[in-house]
Amino acid sequence: MRSAKIAIDCGSVRVPTAATIDQIARLKLAARRCGCELELRNTSPILLELIGFAGLSGVLGLEAGRQTEQGKQPCGVEEERELGDSSTG
């Protein structure tokens, strides 16, 4: 049996806040309890960053390796160094 999918259009979310993330997480939980899947559509980069910052990317079913804007490097640790190593190369 396939579960129903519920799609939420996040395109109108201009300035996402912690309350926005809270509401999305609550909707995800309610959908799961009813045997449904929640899908976010038209999510802005700011909303995706905030969800990632809150540590909810996996819980909300968002891909961790999403496409970055053309020409921009993804945020994160690029290389491992010893503490006190001031070399840049």
N, C-alpha and C positions, 0 to 999 in steps of 0.2 A: 504494500500500500504506500503510495506516495504522499508525502506531507504537503500541505498547502503552503504557498509562498505569499508573504505579505511584503509588498514593496513600499518603502518610504522615500518620497522625493525630498531630498535635503537641499535642493537648489535655492529655496527661499531663506535658508539660514545664513544671514549675513555676518553676524558676529557671534560665533559659538562660544558658550561658556561651560563651566563645570555643570551647571544645571541642565544644559542641552545634552551633555554626555550622560548625565544621570537619567534623564527621560528616555534616551535611546536604549540604555542598558535595561531599564525597567520594561520597555516595550519588548525587547529581545527575550527577557525572562518570561513575560506573560505569553508571548507567542510560543515559546518552547513548551510551556506548561499546557498549552492547547494543542500541541503536536504540530505546530507550524514553524516555518523558517522565516526569519526576518532578513530582508535585503535592503541595503541602503543604496539609493541612486542619486546621482548628481551631487556627490559630496565634494565640497571645496577642499583645496589643499590645506587650508587652515583647520577645517574640521578634522581631516585625516590626521594632521599633526597633533591636535589636541587629544584625539582618541588614542593615538600612539603614546603620547606623553602620560596619559592616564593608565597605560598598560592594558588597554582593552581591545587592541587590534585583533588578537586571536579569539577573544571571547565573542566579539561582534562579527567575526568571520571576514575580516578585511585582510587582504594579502599584505604581508610585511614588505615584500619586494615590489611595491607599486612603481610605476613609471615616474621618473622625475621630469621636471620641465626640461625642454631641450637646452643643452648647454650648461646645465647646473649639475653639480655633483650632489649625490645624496648625503644627508647629514649622518654623522657617526664617526666611529674611530677608524682611522685609515691604517694605522700601523701600531705595533706594540713597541714600546721603548722602556728602558730602565729609568727609574725616578732619578732626576738630576741630569739626564742626558739632554743637553741643549742643542744637539745637532739637528738640522732640519732635513737632512737628506736621507 
